[in-house]
Amino acid sequence: MKNSGFTLIELVIVVFLVGALSLVVAKLLFGQDTIYHIQTMELGVTGDARAVLDDVDVYVRMSDTLVASQNGYTLDDQTLILKLPSINASSQIIAGTFDYVVYTLNGTNLDRVTIADAASSRASGTKRLASRVNDFAFTYDNGTASLVKYVTTDLTTQESYAGTPSRSITVSSKSKLRNN
């Protein structure tokens, strides 16, 4: 008579091999998850920094001048107030009317506030440009707002994920106001 089936030793070996293989697969999956989060953090901080600098540069180049204060905002190293000519629906300048664009830091959030003239086709409102701002400063080439020709923007964005070192990037841009 022949006994068929598995011995206890054979079952223990199979269970051990399956367990060891499961540990290896789990380690690979969790390692990939950490790599994914690190790369996502790097893309996030880099994307925020680039988007902010691009946005500031575009509006500074459209601006004729800075103003010392507007609608409760005051020009300083963390607040930029730009005076732009208003435009109509055809993107033509409306003589004698102006819109204002304010960049301001609220905690770690950098916002662009647009204050449009009633005749302008620009929409008034607030847009969040970045939410990972660690350090931020505007520098002006002149202490008098109406005489500023260049605006330098320095920005550091940072993000962290549990169990990994934080990621940050520091960027700087110098922009010239139009017609200066």
PETATA-V451011 format. One record per residue. N is the residue number from 1. RES is the residue in three letters. PSI is psi in whole degrees, -180 to 180 (999 if undefined). D_CENTER is the distance of its C-alpha to the mean C-alpha in whole Angstrom. Layout:
# PETATA-V451011
N,RES,PSI,D_CENTER + N,RES,PSI,D_CENTER
This chain:
# PETATA-V451011
1,MET,132,77 + 2,LYS,128,73 + 3,ASN,130,70 + 4,SER,150,67 + 5,GLY,-171,64 + 6,PHE,147,61 + 7,THR,165,62 + 8,LEU,-39,60 + 9,ILE,-44,59 + 10,GLU,-41,58 + 11,LEU,-42,56 + 12,VAL,-43,54 + 13,ILE,-44,53 + 14,VAL,-45,52 + 15,VAL,-42,50 + 16,PHE,-46,49 + 17,LEU,-42,48 + 18,VAL,-42,46 + 19,GLY,-44,44 + 20,ALA,-43,43 + 21,LEU,-39,42 + 22,SER,-40,40 + 23,LEU,-43,38 + 24,VAL,-45,37 + 25,VAL,-42,35 + 26,ALA,-43,34 + 27,LYS,-42,32 + 28,LEU,-44,31 + 29,LEU,-44,29 + 30,PHE,-35,28 + 31,GLY,-40,27 + 32,GLN,-35,25 + 33,ASP,-43,23 + 34,THR,-45,22 + 35,ILE,-42,21 + 36,TYR,-47,19 + 37,HIS,-38,17 + 38,ILE,-45,16 + 39,GLN,-37,15 + 40,THR,-41,13 + 41,MET,-46,11 + 42,GLU,-43,11 + 43,LEU,-39,10 + 44,GLY,-49,7 + 45,VAL,-38,6 + 46,THR,-43,7 + 47,GLY,-44,6 + 48,ASP,-48,2 + 49,ALA,-46,5 + 50,ARG,-42,7 + 51,ALA,-41,6 + 52,VAL,-50,6 + 53,LEU,-42,9 + 54,ASP,-45,11 + 55,ASP,-48,11 + 56,VAL,-46,12 + 57,ASP,-44,14 + 58,VAL,-48,16 + 59,TYR,-35,16 + 60,VAL,-42,18 + 61,ARG,-24,20 + 62,MET,-15,21 + 63,SER,143,22 + 64,ASP,-37,26 + 65,THR,167,25 + 66,LEU,157,23 + 67,VAL,150,25 + 68,ALA,-32,26 + 69,SER,153,25 + 70,GLN,128,25 + 71,ASN,42,25 + 72,GLY,-5,25 + 73,TYR,144,22 + 74,THR,133,23 + 75,LEU,127,21 + 76,ASP,-166,21 + 77,ASP,-13,18 + 78,GLN,10,15 + 79,THR,126,16 + 80,LEU,130,17 + 81,ILE,114,19 + 82,LEU,141,20 + 83,LYS,115,23 + 84,LEU,145,24 + 85,PRO,137,27 + 86,SER,152,27 + 87,ILE,152,27 + 88,ASN,-174,30 + 89,ALA,-20,29 + 90,SER,11,30 + 91,SER,25,28 + 92,GLN,143,30 + 93,ILE,135,30 + 94,ILE,115,32 + 95,ALA,135,34 + 96,GLY,4,34 + 97,THR,149,31 + 98,PHE,148,27 + 99,ASP,158,24 + 100,TYR,138,22 + 101,VAL,126,18 + 102,VAL,128,16 + 103,TYR,126,13 + 104,THR,145,13 + 105,LEU,125,12 + 106,ASN,96,13 + 107,GLY,-118,13 + 108,THR,8,10 + 109,ASN,129,9 + 110,LEU,123,8 + 111,ASP,149,10 + 112,ARG,120,12 + 113,VAL,124,16 + 114,THR,126,18 + 115,ILE,100,22 + 116,ALA,146,24 + 117,ASP,153,28 + 118,ALA,-32,30 + 119,ALA,-12,31 + 120,SER,151,28 + 121,SER,-8,26 + 122,ARG,144,23 + 123,ALA,135,22 + 124,SER,148,21 + 125,GLY,180,18 + 126,THR,136,15 + 127,LYS,128,12 + 128,ARG,119,9 + 129,LEU,-35,6 + 130,ALA,148,3 + 131,SER,7,6 + 132,ARG,29,6 + 133,VAL,125,7 + 134,ASN,-38,10 + 135,ASP,143,12 + 136,PHE,136,11 + 137,ALA,142,14 + 138,PHE,141,16 + 139,THR,137,19 + 140,TYR,147,22 + 141,ASP,-3,25 + 142,ASN,144,27 + 143,GLY,-15,28 + 144,THR,121,29 + 145,ALA,-44,26 + 146,SER,-13,29 + 147,LEU,0,29 + 148,VAL,134,26 + 149,LYS,-28,25 + 150,TYR,141,22 + 151,VAL,126,19 + 152,THR,130,17 + 153,THR,124,13 + 154,ASP,130,13 + 155,LEU,134,9 + 156,THR,123,9 + 157,THR,148,7 + 158,GLN,147,9 + 159,GLU,151,11 + 160,SER,158,14 + 161,TYR,141,17 + 162,ALA,127,20 + 163,GLY,0,23 + 164,THR,154,20 + 165,PRO,149,19 + 166,SER,155,15 + 167,ARG,138,13 + 168,SER,160,11 + 169,ILE,140,11 + 170,THR,128,11 + 171,VAL,159,11 + 172,SER,149,13 + 173,SER,142,15 + 174,LYS,125,18 + 175,SER,146,19 + 176,LYS,134,22 + 177,LEU,151,23 + 178,ARG,154,25 + 179,ASN,24,29 + 180,ASN,999,29
